[in-house]
C-alpha cells in the first residue's frame, strides 16, 4: 500500500516504523529536516521536508498515487486542511486525521465529504485514557483490550506463586472453571512468546493472555493471580488532555485527585471537573504526596509529557505506599528498562496504544480491530469472515481446518450477540467475528489473505 504520513513526531514516526516493516511504500512529511534524516537512515521510507498542508509539498510527496493519507501533525487544523486538500485536489481514497481538541470532536457532523472530508478520526488522548480506565477497572491486569464492541476482552496478567492454575496444564482450565468459557491466547515467559498448546504448563511469573466474554473476565483472572479488591482512590499526576479525560471518565465511580503544576490549568480543571479534587503542585513533591495520603491511594498514575518526571514520580509514589503505580512513557528504551527491572507496575506506551487504531484501517480483508502487544512485536486482531465455502478460506471450515501461519491462533468468535470459544470443531459461518492472536506480526499478511474473498486474493 502507498501511504503518505504527515508529521514525524512520536505518533507519526511510530506509525512509519510499524508500516514500513510490512512492505508498504511510506513517505513521511515534516518541516524538520534533521528529524527526517534520522528516520530515513533507520527506516526504509521516503521523506519530504515542508509544511504538511501545502498542496505543493503534498504533490512533491506523491499524494497523487497515495492509497491513504495519515495526518498526525501536532496541529488539528493542519491535519484537517491536509485532508481537505487531499480530497479536493487529489481524490485520495482514505484520509485519517489526528484531532485532539474536544471542541472539534464533539461535533462529529463536521467530518464528512460535504464539510471536512476525514474518513477516520484518531484521538490518541481519548484512546489512551480509555486504555488506562480499563486497567483501573480490572485490578491486577497488565493489559485489557476490547473486541466486538466490548463483548469480548483479551486480558494479560502475570501468574503468581500458588495460583490455582500455576503448575497446571492449560487443558485443565475448563475443569477449574466449569461453566466459564475461556481460551489462553498466548504466554510470555522471560520475554519469549510461547504457543499455548493444551499440554503447556503455566509457570509462576508467566505473562498469560487469555480471552473471554466480558462478564467472565474477573473469574478467569482469579485463577491466575490473587483476587485483588476493587480500586477506589485514584491519584493522577498531570492535568493535560489525557489526565483531564481520564478524570472525567473516572470521577463518577472513583475518588479522584488530580495533581497539576500550572496554576491556570489547575483553575481550568477545577471548573471542568465535577467531583475530582484538583491540587496545585508538583507530583515529585514528597511532602505534598504525604500530605495527600499517597499511602492510601489504590492507584497513582503519572500522565505528563515528561518521561523522566513520570517515571520518578511513579517510583516515589510506590516507595511512599501507593498500592499500584502506572506511568505514561514515550521512549521505547525506557519502557524496556522499566518493565525489566519492575520499577513501576505498568508502563504505558502511547505509541503502542495508538498504533492499533491506525493499523485497523491499513489491514487488508475486513479487519475491524487491531491491538499491538509486546511493544508491537505481536498483534491481536478482530476480522470478519465473508463469502461462502467456495470463495472464502475460512467460511464453512472447522477451526482446526484453517491454515493459520505458525504462532497464530484463533481465540474466540462472536456470532451475533453470542460469544464462542474457538474449539477445534467449531465451524466458521459468514459474518462471524474472529479474534486472533499473532505472536509474530510479520505473519499478518498470511492472516489477511484468509479473510479476503477469492476475487481479491493478492
QUIQUI-V48608 format. One record per residue. PHI is phi as a letter, one per 40 degrees, with the letter a starting at -180 (* if undefined). BURIAL is I if it has 24 or more other ideal C-beta (glycine too) atoms within 12 Angstrom, else O. D_CENTER is the distance of its C-alpha to the mean C-alpha in Angstrom with 1 decimal. Layout:
BEGIN
phi=PHI burial=BURIAL d_center=D_CENTER
phi=PHI burial=BURIAL d_center=D_CENTER
END
This chain:
BEGIN
phi=* burial=I d_center=22.4
phi=c burial=I d_center=23.7
phi=b burial=I d_center=21.0
phi=b burial=I d_center=21.9
phi=b burial=I d_center=19.4
phi=b burial=I d_center=20.8
phi=h burial=I d_center=20.0
phi=b burial=I d_center=19.6
phi=c burial=I d_center=17.9
phi=c burial=I d_center=14.8
phi=c burial=I d_center=12.5
phi=c burial=I d_center=15.3
phi=c burial=I d_center=16.3
phi=c burial=I d_center=12.9
phi=c burial=I d_center=12.7
phi=c burial=I d_center=16.3
phi=c burial=I d_center=16.0
phi=c burial=I d_center=13.5
phi=c burial=I d_center=15.7
phi=c burial=I d_center=18.9
phi=c burial=I d_center=18.5
phi=b burial=I d_center=18.5
phi=g burial=O d_center=22.0
phi=c burial=I d_center=21.2
phi=c burial=O d_center=23.6
phi=b burial=I d_center=21.8
phi=b burial=I d_center=23.7
phi=b burial=I d_center=22.4
phi=b burial=I d_center=24.3
phi=a burial=I d_center=24.8
phi=c burial=I d_center=27.8
phi=c burial=I d_center=27.6
phi=c burial=O d_center=29.5
phi=c burial=O d_center=29.0
phi=c burial=O d_center=25.2
phi=c burial=I d_center=25.5
phi=c burial=O d_center=28.1
phi=c burial=O d_center=26.0
phi=c burial=I d_center=23.0
phi=c burial=I d_center=25.6
phi=c burial=O d_center=27.2
phi=c burial=O d_center=24.0
phi=b burial=I d_center=22.5
phi=c burial=O d_center=24.3
phi=b burial=I d_center=24.0
phi=c burial=I d_center=26.5
phi=b burial=I d_center=26.5
phi=b burial=I d_center=28.5
phi=c burial=I d_center=29.5
phi=i burial=I d_center=30.0
phi=c burial=I d_center=28.9
phi=c burial=I d_center=26.0
phi=b burial=I d_center=27.7
phi=c burial=O d_center=31.1
phi=d burial=O d_center=32.4
phi=c burial=O d_center=34.2
phi=c burial=I d_center=31.2
phi=c burial=I d_center=29.1
phi=c burial=O d_center=32.1
phi=c burial=O d_center=32.5
phi=c burial=I d_center=28.9
phi=g burial=I d_center=29.7
phi=c burial=I d_center=28.1
phi=c burial=O d_center=30.9
phi=b burial=O d_center=29.5
phi=c burial=I d_center=25.7
phi=c burial=I d_center=23.9
phi=a burial=I d_center=21.0
phi=b burial=I d_center=20.7
phi=b burial=I d_center=17.4
phi=c burial=I d_center=18.7
phi=b burial=I d_center=16.5
phi=c burial=I d_center=19.4
phi=c burial=I d_center=19.8
phi=b burial=I d_center=22.1
phi=d burial=I d_center=21.3
phi=c burial=O d_center=24.8
phi=c burial=I d_center=24.7
phi=c burial=I d_center=21.7
phi=c burial=I d_center=23.5
phi=c burial=I d_center=26.8
phi=c burial=I d_center=25.5
phi=c burial=I d_center=24.2
phi=c burial=I d_center=27.6
phi=c burial=I d_center=29.5
phi=c burial=I d_center=27.5
phi=c burial=I d_center=28.3
phi=c burial=O d_center=31.9
phi=c burial=O d_center=33.2
phi=b burial=I d_center=31.3
phi=f burial=O d_center=30.0
phi=c burial=I d_center=26.5
phi=c burial=O d_center=25.0
phi=b burial=I d_center=21.4
phi=b burial=I d_center=20.4
phi=b burial=I d_center=17.0
phi=b burial=I d_center=17.2
phi=c burial=I d_center=15.3
phi=b burial=I d_center=17.1
phi=b burial=I d_center=16.9
phi=c burial=O d_center=20.1
phi=c burial=O d_center=20.3
phi=c burial=O d_center=23.8
phi=c burial=I d_center=22.6
phi=c burial=I d_center=19.7
phi=c burial=O d_center=22.1
phi=b burial=O d_center=24.4
phi=c burial=O d_center=22.4
phi=c burial=O d_center=25.8
phi=c burial=O d_center=26.0
phi=b burial=I d_center=23.5
phi=a burial=O d_center=25.6
phi=c burial=O d_center=28.1
phi=c burial=O d_center=30.9
phi=b burial=O d_center=29.4
phi=b burial=I d_center=26.4
phi=c burial=I d_center=25.3
phi=b burial=I d_center=21.5
phi=c burial=O d_center=20.0
phi=b burial=I d_center=16.4
phi=c burial=I d_center=15.4
phi=b burial=I d_center=12.2
phi=b burial=I d_center=12.1
phi=d burial=I d_center=9.6
phi=c burial=I d_center=11.6
phi=c burial=I d_center=11.2
phi=c burial=I d_center=7.4
phi=c burial=I d_center=7.6
phi=c burial=I d_center=10.7
phi=c burial=I d_center=9.6
phi=c burial=I d_center=7.0
phi=c burial=I d_center=10.2
phi=d burial=I d_center=12.4
phi=c burial=I d_center=11.3
phi=c burial=I d_center=12.0
phi=c burial=I d_center=15.3
phi=c burial=I d_center=16.1
phi=b burial=I d_center=16.2
phi=d burial=I d_center=18.1
phi=g burial=I d_center=17.8
phi=c burial=I d_center=14.3
phi=c burial=I d_center=12.2
phi=a burial=I d_center=9.0
phi=b burial=I d_center=9.1
phi=b burial=I d_center=7.4
phi=c burial=I d_center=9.6
phi=b burial=I d_center=11.7
phi=f burial=I d_center=15.0
phi=f burial=O d_center=14.6
phi=g burial=O d_center=14.1
phi=c burial=I d_center=17.0
phi=b burial=I d_center=15.3
phi=b burial=I d_center=12.7
phi=b burial=I d_center=11.6
phi=b burial=I d_center=12.3
phi=b burial=I d_center=12.9
phi=b burial=I d_center=16.1
phi=b burial=I d_center=18.8
phi=c burial=I d_center=22.1
phi=b burial=I d_center=25.0
phi=d burial=O d_center=28.7
phi=g burial=O d_center=30.6
phi=c burial=I d_center=27.9
phi=d burial=I d_center=29.4
phi=c burial=I d_center=27.5
phi=c burial=I d_center=27.8
phi=g burial=O d_center=30.5
phi=b burial=I d_center=30.3
phi=c burial=O d_center=29.5
phi=d burial=I d_center=26.4
phi=c burial=O d_center=29.0
phi=c burial=O d_center=30.4
phi=d burial=I d_center=27.3
phi=c burial=O d_center=29.0
phi=c burial=O d_center=32.2
phi=c burial=O d_center=30.5
phi=b burial=I d_center=28.9
phi=c burial=O d_center=31.3
phi=g burial=O d_center=30.1
phi=b burial=I d_center=26.4
phi=c burial=I d_center=24.5
phi=a burial=I d_center=21.6
phi=b burial=I d_center=20.7
phi=c burial=I d_center=19.4
phi=c burial=I d_center=16.9
phi=a burial=I d_center=17.0
phi=b burial=I d_center=18.6
phi=b burial=I d_center=18.2
phi=b burial=O d_center=21.5
phi=f burial=O d_center=22.2
phi=g burial=O d_center=19.2
phi=b burial=O d_center=20.4
phi=c burial=I d_center=18.8
phi=b burial=I d_center=21.4
phi=c burial=I d_center=21.9
phi=c burial=I d_center=22.4
phi=c burial=O d_center=25.9
phi=d burial=O d_center=28.0
phi=c burial=O d_center=30.3
phi=c burial=I d_center=27.6
phi=c burial=O d_center=28.3
phi=c burial=I d_center=25.6
phi=b burial=I d_center=26.4
phi=d burial=O d_center=25.9
phi=g burial=O d_center=23.0
phi=c burial=I d_center=21.1
phi=c burial=I d_center=17.4
phi=b burial=I d_center=17.4
phi=b burial=I d_center=14.7
phi=b burial=I d_center=16.3
phi=b burial=I d_center=15.9
phi=a burial=I d_center=18.1
phi=c burial=I d_center=18.9
phi=d burial=I d_center=17.6
phi=c burial=O d_center=21.1
phi=b burial=I d_center=21.5
phi=d burial=I d_center=18.5
phi=c burial=I d_center=20.7
phi=c burial=I d_center=23.6
phi=c burial=I d_center=21.8
phi=d burial=I d_center=20.3
phi=c burial=I d_center=23.9
phi=c burial=I d_center=25.1
phi=b burial=I d_center=23.0
phi=a burial=I d_center=23.2
phi=c burial=O d_center=25.5
phi=c burial=O d_center=25.0
phi=c burial=I d_center=24.0
phi=c burial=O d_center=25.4
phi=d burial=O d_center=23.1
phi=c burial=I d_center=22.1
phi=b burial=O d_center=24.4
phi=b burial=I d_center=24.7
phi=b burial=I d_center=21.8
phi=b burial=I d_center=22.4
phi=b burial=I d_center=20.1
phi=b burial=I d_center=21.1
phi=h burial=I d_center=20.6
phi=b burial=I d_center=21.3
phi=c burial=I d_center=19.5
phi=c burial=I d_center=17.4
phi=c burial=I d_center=14.5
phi=c burial=I d_center=17.2
phi=c burial=I d_center=19.2
phi=c burial=I d_center=16.6
phi=c burial=I d_center=15.6
phi=c burial=I d_center=19.3
phi=c burial=I d_center=20.1
phi=c burial=I d_center=17.8
phi=c burial=I d_center=19.2
phi=c burial=I d_center=22.8
phi=c burial=O d_center=24.1
phi=b burial=O d_center=23.4
phi=b burial=I d_center=23.3
phi=c burial=I d_center=25.7
phi=b burial=I d_center=23.8
phi=b burial=I d_center=25.2
phi=b burial=I d_center=23.8
phi=c burial=I d_center=25.2
phi=a burial=I d_center=25.7
phi=c burial=I d_center=28.1
phi=c burial=O d_center=29.1
phi=c burial=O d_center=31.9
phi=c burial=O d_center=31.4
phi=c burial=I d_center=27.7
phi=c burial=I d_center=28.5
phi=c burial=O d_center=31.2
phi=c burial=O d_center=28.9
phi=c burial=I d_center=26.3
phi=c burial=O d_center=29.2
phi=c burial=O d_center=30.2
phi=c burial=O d_center=26.8
phi=c burial=I d_center=25.9
phi=c burial=O d_center=27.9
phi=b burial=O d_center=28.2
phi=c burial=I d_center=26.1
phi=c burial=I d_center=28.4
phi=c burial=I d_center=27.9
phi=b burial=I d_center=29.4
phi=c burial=I d_center=30.6
phi=i burial=I d_center=30.3
phi=c burial=I d_center=28.6
phi=c burial=I d_center=26.0
phi=c burial=I d_center=27.8
phi=c burial=O d_center=31.1
phi=d burial=O d_center=32.1
phi=c burial=O d_center=34.8
phi=c burial=I d_center=32.6
phi=c burial=I d_center=30.1
phi=c burial=O d_center=33.1
phi=c burial=O d_center=34.7
phi=c burial=I d_center=31.6
phi=f burial=O d_center=31.6
phi=c burial=I d_center=28.5
phi=c burial=O d_center=29.8
phi=b burial=O d_center=29.4
phi=c burial=I d_center=25.7
phi=c burial=I d_center=23.4
phi=b burial=I d_center=20.3
phi=b burial=I d_center=20.4
phi=b burial=I d_center=17.3
phi=c burial=I d_center=17.9
phi=b burial=I d_center=16.1
phi=c burial=I d_center=18.5
phi=c burial=I d_center=18.3
phi=b burial=I d_center=20.3
phi=d burial=I d_center=18.7
phi=c burial=O d_center=22.1
phi=c burial=I d_center=22.8
phi=c burial=I d_center=19.6
phi=c burial=I d_center=20.3
phi=c burial=I d_center=24.0
phi=c burial=I d_center=23.7
phi=c burial=I d_center=21.4
phi=c burial=I d_center=23.8
phi=c burial=I d_center=26.7
phi=c burial=I d_center=25.3
phi=c burial=I d_center=24.9
phi=c burial=O d_center=28.5
phi=c burial=I d_center=29.8
phi=h burial=O d_center=28.7
phi=c burial=I d_center=25.3
phi=c burial=I d_center=24.1
phi=a burial=I d_center=20.5
phi=b burial=I d_center=19.0
phi=b burial=I d_center=15.6
phi=a burial=I d_center=15.1
phi=c burial=I d_center=13.0
phi=b burial=I d_center=13.8
phi=c burial=I d_center=13.6
phi=c burial=I d_center=15.9
phi=d burial=I d_center=14.8
phi=c burial=O d_center=18.3
phi=c burial=I d_center=18.1
phi=c burial=I d_center=15.0
phi=d burial=O d_center=17.0
phi=c burial=O d_center=20.1
phi=c burial=I d_center=18.7
phi=c burial=I d_center=17.2
phi=c burial=O d_center=20.4
phi=c burial=O d_center=22.8
phi=f burial=O d_center=21.0
phi=c burial=I d_center=22.0
phi=b burial=I d_center=19.4
phi=c burial=I d_center=17.6
phi=b burial=I d_center=13.9
phi=c burial=I d_center=12.7
phi=b burial=I d_center=9.5
phi=c burial=I d_center=8.7
phi=d burial=I d_center=7.9
phi=c burial=I d_center=8.1
phi=c burial=I d_center=5.6
phi=c burial=I d_center=2.8
phi=c burial=I d_center=5.2
phi=d burial=I d_center=6.5
phi=d burial=I d_center=5.3
phi=c burial=I d_center=7.1
phi=c burial=I d_center=9.9
phi=c burial=I d_center=10.3
phi=d burial=I d_center=11.0
phi=c burial=I d_center=14.0
phi=c burial=I d_center=15.2
phi=c burial=I d_center=15.5
phi=c burial=I d_center=19.1
phi=g burial=I d_center=20.3
phi=c burial=I d_center=18.9
phi=c burial=I d_center=15.2
phi=b burial=I d_center=13.6
phi=a burial=I d_center=10.0
phi=b burial=I d_center=8.0
phi=b burial=I d_center=5.1
phi=c burial=I d_center=5.9
phi=b burial=I d_center=7.7
phi=f burial=I d_center=10.7
phi=f burial=I d_center=10.0
phi=g burial=I d_center=9.7
phi=c burial=I d_center=12.9
phi=b burial=I d_center=11.8
phi=a burial=I d_center=9.9
phi=b burial=I d_center=9.9
phi=b burial=I d_center=11.2
phi=b burial=I d_center=13.3
phi=b burial=I d_center=16.5
phi=b burial=I d_center=19.7
phi=c burial=I d_center=23.1
phi=b burial=I d_center=25.8
phi=g burial=I d_center=29.4
phi=b burial=O d_center=31.9
phi=c burial=O d_center=33.2
phi=c burial=O d_center=34.9
phi=b burial=O d_center=32.1
phi=b burial=I d_center=29.0
phi=c burial=I d_center=28.3
phi=b burial=I d_center=26.6
phi=c burial=I d_center=28.4
phi=g burial=O d_center=31.5
phi=b burial=I d_center=30.5
phi=c burial=O d_center=29.9
phi=d burial=I d_center=26.7
phi=c burial=O d_center=28.9
phi=c burial=O d_center=30.3
phi=c burial=I d_center=27.1
phi=c burial=O d_center=27.1
phi=c burial=I d_center=23.6
phi=c burial=O d_center=23.2
phi=d burial=O d_center=23.5
phi=g burial=I d_center=20.5
phi=b burial=I d_center=19.0
phi=a burial=I d_center=19.6
phi=c burial=I d_center=19.3
phi=c burial=I d_center=18.3
phi=a burial=I d_center=19.1
phi=a burial=I d_center=20.2
phi=b burial=I d_center=20.6
phi=b burial=I d_center=24.0
phi=g burial=O d_center=24.6
phi=c burial=O d_center=23.9
phi=c burial=O d_center=24.5
phi=b burial=I d_center=22.0
phi=b burial=I d_center=23.5
phi=c burial=I d_center=22.7
phi=c burial=I d_center=23.3
phi=c burial=O d_center=26.6
phi=d burial=O d_center=28.6
phi=c burial=O d_center=31.1
phi=c burial=I d_center=28.9
phi=c burial=O d_center=29.7
phi=c burial=I d_center=27.0
phi=b burial=I d_center=28.1
phi=d burial=I d_center=27.4
phi=g burial=O d_center=24.5
phi=c burial=I d_center=22.9
phi=c burial=I d_center=19.1
phi=b burial=I d_center=18.2
phi=b burial=I d_center=15.2
phi=b burial=I d_center=15.3
phi=b burial=I d_center=14.1
phi=b burial=I d_center=14.9
phi=c burial=I d_center=15.9
phi=b burial=I d_center=16.6
phi=c burial=I d_center=14.6
phi=c burial=O d_center=18.0
phi=c burial=I d_center=19.2
phi=c burial=I d_center=17.0
phi=c burial=I d_center=20.0
phi=c burial=I d_center=22.1
phi=c burial=I d_center=19.8
phi=d burial=I d_center=19.6
phi=c burial=I d_center=23.4
phi=c burial=I d_center=23.7
phi=b burial=I d_center=22.3
phi=b burial=I d_center=24.5
phi=c burial=I d_center=27.9
phi=d burial=O d_center=30.9
phi=c burial=O d_center=31.8
phi=b burial=O d_center=28.6
phi=c burial=O d_center=28.3
phi=b burial=O d_center=28.2
END
